[in-house]
Amino acid sequence: MTSLKIRQVGNSLGVVLPKDLLAKLNVKDGDNLFLVETPDGGLKITPYDPEFDMQMRAAREGMNEYRNALKELAK
């Protein structure tokens, strides 16, 4: 478990992530992080956009459903 302290950052509040946590998340300065609510009511910080993930799942389902048509169109 990592404990983070809330600090004043300009006119806002923020948390500073330690280097080892940034490396584990594979993020750098300027990258976006997303705060996602989990089914049990908790929160998760992730570098992956949940909306993009939902769109990709829908695209994969469509590609699987219309695989033969897409194969013909690719010729």
C-alpha positions in Angstrom: 0.0 0.0 0.0 1.2 3.5 -0.8 0.1 6.5 1.2 -0.2 9.8 -0.6 -0.5 13.2 0.9 -2.8 15.9 -0.5 -0.8 19.1 -1.1 -1.4 22.7 -2.3 -0.5 23.0 -6.0 -1.1 26.6 -7.0 -4.8 27.4 -6.3 -5.7 23.6 -6.4 -5.0 20.5 -4.3 -3.1 17.6 -5.7 -1.1 14.5 -4.8 2.5 13.8 -5.8 3.1 10.3 -7.1 6.4 8.7 -6.2 8.8 7.7 -9.0 8.3 3.9 -8.4 4.5 4.3 -8.7 4.9 6.4 -11.9 7.1 3.6 -13.3 4.6 0.9 -12.3 1.8 2.9 -14.1 4.2 3.6 -17.0 3.3 7.3 -17.1 5.3 10.5 -17.4 4.9 14.2 -17.1 1.9 15.4 -19.1 0.2 11.9 -19.4 -3.4 11.6 -18.3 -4.6 9.3 -15.4 -8.2 8.3 -14.9 -10.0 7.8 -11.6 -12.5 4.9 -12.0 -15.1 3.8 -9.5 -14.9 0.1 -8.8 -18.0 -2.1 -8.3 -17.4 -2.3 -4.6 -17.5 1.5 -4.2 -13.7 2.0 -4.2 -11.6 4.1 -6.6 -8.9 3.0 -8.9 -6.2 5.2 -10.6 -5.4 4.0 -14.1 -3.6 5.3 -17.2 -6.2 3.6 -19.4 -9.3 5.5 -20.6 -12.4 3.5 -19.7 -14.5 5.1 -22.4 -11.9 4.1 -25.1 -11.9 0.6 -23.7 -15.7 0.3 -24.1 -15.4 1.6 -27.6 -12.7 -0.9 -28.5 -14.8 -3.7 -27.1 -17.8 -2.7 -29.2 -15.5 -2.4 -32.3 -14.1 -5.9 -31.7 -17.6 -7.3 -31.3 -18.7 -5.7 -34.6 -15.6 -7.0 -36.4 -16.2 -10.5 -35.1 -19.9 -10.3 -36.2 -19.1 -9.0 -39.7 -15.8 -10.8 -40.2 -16.7 -12.2 -43.6 -18.0 -8.9 -44.9 -14.9 -7.1 -43.7 -12.7 -9.8 -45.3 -14.4 -9.2 -48.7 -14.1 -5.4 -48.4 -10.4 -5.7 -47.7 -9.8 -7.4 -51.1 
